[in-house]
Each structure stands twice: as C-alpha cells, then as structure tokens.
Amino acid sequence: MRALRRMIGWLVGIALAAAMLLLAWALMRGHPQDLPWTPLDLGRPIGLFTGRKLAGLTNDFPTCRALLTRAGVRYSVLPARHEGATCGYDDAVRFAGGGARRIAFAPAAVGVSCPVAAALSMWEWDVVQPAAQAIFGSRVVGIDHVGSYNCRRIYGRDSGTWSEHATADAIDIAGFRLADGTRVTVAADWHGGDPRSRFLHRVRDGACRLFSTVLSPDYNAAHHDHLHLDQAERGVLGGRACR
C-alpha cells in the first residue's frame, strides 16, 4: 500500500510539472490558445487544443453562436430538423453574406452544425487563405462543397454506423476557386505534386488540427473527389482521424 501511495504521488507530481511546463511554454510564446483551460477564441491562431475545444462545442449551441458572432461571422440559425430517432439537428447554422469576416463557401447556403461552422471559419482564415497566398499568390473566393446534412449511414450502407452527415456534423469539400481564375478540385488535382496538389495537401493537413475527422483520397476510393471534414464528439478527448 505504501508503495502504491508513493507511485500515485510520483505520477501526480509528474502531471503537475508537465502542466507547469506547458503553462510556461505557452505564456513565453504569447499563445494562450495552446493551453487546454483557456476559452476558445475563433479570432486567435490555431493552438494545441483548438481542435478539442471546437469539438467541445457540440453540446453548447449558445456558446458556439456567441463565438461566431464575436469573430464577425454572419449567419442564420436553421430550424431544428428530425428524421426518425437518429437523423437531424438542433444546432445548424447557415453562413450569410457580409460581416466583418467573409466566408467564401459556394453555394453560401450550406447548412452545417455550429461546431462545424466554427471550424470551417478558422480553417478558411488560418489555413486555406494563407496556403493560397503562399502557393498561388491569390485569394480564395469560393470553396465548393457537395453537401452536409444527409440522413444516411457511413458510405450509404443499409446497416452499421451512422454518418456524421446524419446530424449535419460533416461537410464534403470538392474544390476551390481563386481570385485569379484558378480552379482547384480534389478529383482532378490531388495527385501529381504540382502547385494545385501541394495546395490540397496543405489544406487537408491544416484541417486535421481543427476537425475530429479529415478524410481525403489518401484514405479510400470513396473520397477520391472530396475532403470529408467532420466534428465527431470523440474529438473532445483527442480522438482524431487524419488520412
């Protein structure tokens, strides 16, 4: 018993030391977003725990809406929708034009759960636009998608796990349109190593810091023409998939 108490004390001491080191490191860098206990701010750069905090909005619609509003995102709240016992949503929003921070989604009428909308906003500001400027020297003016809400199971099967699309907690991104006229699509440009391919891989990798699940053509043939981004609740505990 004494040995067990010593071991527990040793583990607690290590945990406290690690927390203190993390705090000192984050404060020295001036990045409070790197700490797990600081409030989420969509206007700050992506931090070590940003993805977990975004996933944690799944059951907190009021806070999620407040974060979007504070960040300057214009949106409308969609009426609740329910299909049977499994499909539907209570927390979906639709991006609207204008606002302090414009969102480039086309068609703009996409409706997604609020946590997905929050992650998409940060993805565009902190990942997509910087990647486009670095690789093409141009700004993204349109992000093309192939839908969000869809009452179905994974891969459209008749049985098995329900897709995150069934609760509007996922969106499939098909491509990007730049101000200089460049079109980049996952279907045509994923492979090859040229600037379009590098751009797609960079925005995929950046999405992995914000979403619980990111699936690309590297995962399987079912994703040959889109990036699947979702905010599954397991992301709160750090359970992430990035392929």
C-alpha positions as CSV (number, residue, x, y, z in Angstrom):
1,M,0.0,0.0,0.0
2,R,2.8,2.4,0.9
3,A,4.5,1.7,-2.5
4,L,1.2,2.4,-4.3
5,R,0.8,5.7,-2.5
6,R,4.4,6.6,-3.5
7,M,3.6,5.7,-7.1
8,I,0.4,7.8,-7.1
9,G,2.3,10.8,-5.6
10,W,5.0,10.4,-8.2
11,L,2.5,10.4,-11.0
12,V,0.7,13.4,-9.7
13,G,4.0,15.2,-9.4
14,I,4.8,14.5,-13.0
15,A,1.4,15.7,-14.1
16,L,1.7,18.9,-12.2
17,A,5.2,19.5,-13.5
18,A,4.1,18.9,-17.1
19,A,1.2,21.3,-16.6
20,M,3.5,24.0,-15.3
21,L,5.9,23.5,-18.2
22,L,3.0,23.7,-20.7
23,L,1.8,26.9,-19.0
24,A,5.3,28.5,-19.0
25,W,5.9,27.5,-22.6
26,A,2.5,28.9,-23.8
27,L,3.0,32.2,-21.9
28,M,6.5,32.7,-23.2
29,R,5.3,32.3,-26.7
30,G,2.3,34.6,-26.1
31,H,-0.1,31.8,-27.2
32,P,-2.8,31.3,-24.6
33,Q,-4.6,29.2,-27.2
34,D,-2.0,26.5,-26.6
35,L,-3.4,25.9,-23.1
36,P,-6.3,23.4,-22.5
37,W,-8.2,25.6,-20.0
38,T,-8.3,29.0,-21.9
39,P,-11.5,29.9,-23.6
40,L,-11.8,29.3,-27.3
41,D,-11.5,32.4,-29.5
42,L,-12.0,31.9,-33.2
43,G,-10.0,35.1,-33.9
44,R,-6.8,33.7,-32.4
45,P,-4.3,31.5,-34.3
46,I,-4.8,27.7,-34.1
47,G,-3.4,26.3,-30.8
48,L,-2.5,22.9,-29.5
49,F,-6.0,22.4,-28.0
50,T,-8.1,24.3,-30.5
51,G,-9.4,21.1,-32.2
52,R,-10.6,19.7,-28.8
53,K,-12.3,23.0,-27.9
54,L,-14.1,23.1,-31.2
55,A,-15.3,19.6,-30.8
56,G,-16.5,20.5,-27.3
57,L,-19.0,23.0,-28.8
58,T,-21.1,20.0,-29.9
59,N,-23.3,20.3,-26.9
60,D,-23.2,24.0,-26.4
61,F,-25.1,25.8,-29.1
62,P,-25.3,29.2,-27.3
63,T,-21.6,29.4,-26.8
64,C,-20.9,28.4,-30.3
65,R,-23.2,31.0,-31.7
66,A,-21.6,33.6,-29.5
67,L,-18.1,32.7,-30.7
68,L,-19.2,33.1,-34.4
69,T,-20.8,36.4,-33.7
70,R,-17.8,37.7,-31.8
71,A,-15.5,36.6,-34.6
72,G,-17.5,38.7,-37.1
73,V,-19.2,35.8,-38.9
74,R,-22.7,36.5,-40.3
75,Y,-25.0,33.5,-40.2
76,S,-28.7,32.5,-39.7
77,V,-29.9,29.8,-37.4
78,L,-31.7,26.9,-39.2
79,P,-34.9,25.4,-37.7
80,A,-34.5,22.2,-35.9
81,R,-34.9,19.1,-38.1
82,H,-35.5,15.5,-37.1
83,E,-36.0,12.3,-39.1
84,G,-36.7,9.3,-37.1
85,A,-34.7,8.6,-33.9
86,T,-31.2,9.1,-35.4
87,C,-31.1,11.8,-38.1
88,G,-31.5,15.5,-37.6
89,Y,-30.1,18.5,-35.8
90,D,-30.9,21.3,-33.3
91,D,-27.8,23.4,-33.8
92,A,-27.4,24.1,-37.5
93,V,-26.5,27.4,-39.0
94,R,-26.1,28.9,-42.5
95,F,-23.4,31.3,-43.5
96,A,-24.7,34.7,-44.7
97,G,-23.0,37.3,-46.8
98,G,-21.2,40.3,-45.4
99,G,-20.0,40.6,-41.8
100,A,-16.5,41.5,-40.6
101,R,-15.0,38.2,-41.7
102,R,-16.3,37.0,-45.1
103,I,-16.8,33.3,-45.6
104,A,-16.0,32.0,-49.1
105,F,-18.3,29.0,-49.3
106,A,-20.3,28.5,-52.5
107,P,-23.1,27.9,-52.6
108,A,-23.2,30.1,-49.5
109,A,-26.5,28.4,-48.4
110,V,-24.7,25.4,-46.9
111,G,-26.2,24.4,-43.5
112,V,-23.9,22.8,-41.0
113,S,-23.8,22.2,-37.3
114,C,-22.5,25.2,-35.4
115,P,-19.2,23.4,-34.3
116,V,-18.5,22.6,-38.0
117,A,-19.2,26.2,-39.0
118,A,-16.8,27.4,-36.3
119,A,-14.1,25.0,-37.5
120,L,-14.7,25.9,-41.2
121,S,-14.3,29.6,-40.3
122,M,-10.9,29.1,-38.7
123,W,-9.9,26.7,-41.5
124,E,-10.5,29.3,-44.1
125,W,-8.8,32.2,-42.2
126,D,-5.8,30.3,-40.8
127,V,-5.2,27.5,-43.3
128,V,-6.9,27.9,-46.7
129,Q,-6.2,31.6,-47.4
130,P,-2.6,31.5,-46.2
131,A,-1.9,28.4,-48.3
132,A,-3.5,30.1,-51.4
133,Q,-1.4,33.2,-51.0
134,A,1.8,31.2,-50.4
135,I,1.3,28.9,-53.4
136,F,-0.6,30.9,-55.9
137,G,-0.3,34.5,-54.8
138,S,-4.0,34.8,-54.9
139,R,-7.0,34.7,-52.6
140,V,-9.7,32.0,-52.5
141,V,-13.0,33.5,-53.4
142,G,-15.1,30.3,-53.4
143,I,-15.0,27.0,-51.6
144,D,-17.1,24.4,-53.4
145,H,-18.8,21.6,-51.4
146,V,-21.1,18.7,-52.2
147,G,-23.2,18.9,-49.1
148,S,-23.5,18.5,-45.4
149,Y,-26.7,17.1,-44.0
150,N,-27.7,13.7,-45.3
151,C,-29.7,11.1,-43.3
152,R,-27.5,8.0,-44.1
153,R,-25.1,5.6,-42.7
154,I,-21.4,5.6,-43.5
155,Y,-20.8,5.0,-47.2
156,G,-24.6,4.8,-47.7
157,R,-24.8,1.3,-46.3
158,D,-28.1,-0.3,-45.2
159,S,-26.7,-1.0,-41.7
160,G,-23.8,-0.1,-39.5
161,T,-22.5,3.2,-38.1
162,W,-24.5,6.4,-38.9
163,S,-22.5,9.0,-40.7
164,E,-21.7,12.4,-39.1
165,H,-23.6,13.8,-42.1
166,A,-26.8,12.4,-40.5
167,T,-26.6,15.2,-37.9
168,A,-25.0,17.9,-40.1
169,D,-21.7,17.4,-38.3
170,A,-19.8,16.9,-41.5
171,I,-19.2,18.6,-44.8
172,D,-17.6,17.4,-48.1
173,I,-15.3,19.8,-49.8
174,A,-14.9,19.4,-53.6
175,G,-12.7,22.3,-54.6
176,F,-11.6,25.9,-54.5
177,R,-11.9,29.0,-56.8
178,L,-9.2,31.7,-56.6
179,A,-9.5,35.4,-57.5
180,D,-7.1,35.0,-60.4
181,G,-9.4,32.4,-62.0
182,T,-7.5,29.3,-60.9
183,R,-9.8,26.3,-60.2
184,V,-8.5,23.5,-57.9
185,T,-10.5,20.3,-57.5
186,V,-9.9,17.3,-55.3
187,A,-10.9,15.0,-58.2
188,A,-8.5,16.4,-60.7
189,D,-5.6,17.8,-58.7
190,W,-5.0,15.6,-55.7
191,H,-2.2,13.6,-57.3
192,G,0.9,14.9,-59.1
193,G,2.9,17.1,-56.8
194,D,2.2,20.3,-58.8
195,P,1.1,23.6,-57.0
196,R,-2.6,22.5,-57.1
197,S,-1.7,19.2,-55.4
198,R,0.5,20.8,-52.8
199,F,-2.3,23.3,-52.0
200,L,-4.8,20.5,-51.5
201,H,-2.5,18.5,-49.3
202,R,-1.6,21.6,-47.2
203,V,-5.3,22.5,-46.6
204,R,-6.0,18.8,-45.7
205,D,-3.2,18.8,-43.2
206,G,-4.3,22.1,-41.7
207,A,-7.9,20.8,-41.3
208,C,-6.5,17.9,-39.2
209,R,-5.8,20.5,-36.5
210,L,-9.4,21.7,-36.4
211,F,-11.7,18.8,-37.2
212,S,-12.2,15.4,-35.4
213,T,-12.1,13.6,-38.8
214,V,-10.4,14.5,-42.1
215,L,-10.6,12.0,-44.9
216,S,-9.1,12.5,-48.4
217,P,-8.3,10.5,-51.5
218,D,-5.4,9.0,-49.5
219,Y,-8.0,7.2,-47.3
220,N,-10.0,5.3,-49.9
221,A,-11.7,5.4,-53.3
222,A,-14.9,6.7,-51.8
223,H,-13.2,10.0,-51.1
224,H,-11.5,10.4,-54.5
225,D,-13.3,13.6,-55.3
226,H,-13.6,15.4,-51.9
227,L,-12.3,16.1,-48.4
228,H,-14.6,14.9,-45.7
229,L,-14.4,17.1,-42.6
230,D,-16.4,16.3,-39.5
231,Q,-16.6,17.3,-35.9
232,A,-17.4,14.0,-34.2
233,E,-17.7,14.2,-30.4
234,R,-14.7,11.9,-29.8
235,G,-12.6,14.9,-30.8
236,V,-13.2,16.3,-27.3
237,L,-10.9,13.7,-25.9
238,G,-8.4,14.0,-28.7
239,G,-9.7,11.1,-30.7
240,R,-8.8,12.3,-34.3
241,A,-8.5,10.7,-37.7
242,C,-6.5,12.3,-40.4
243,R,-6.0,10.5,-43.7
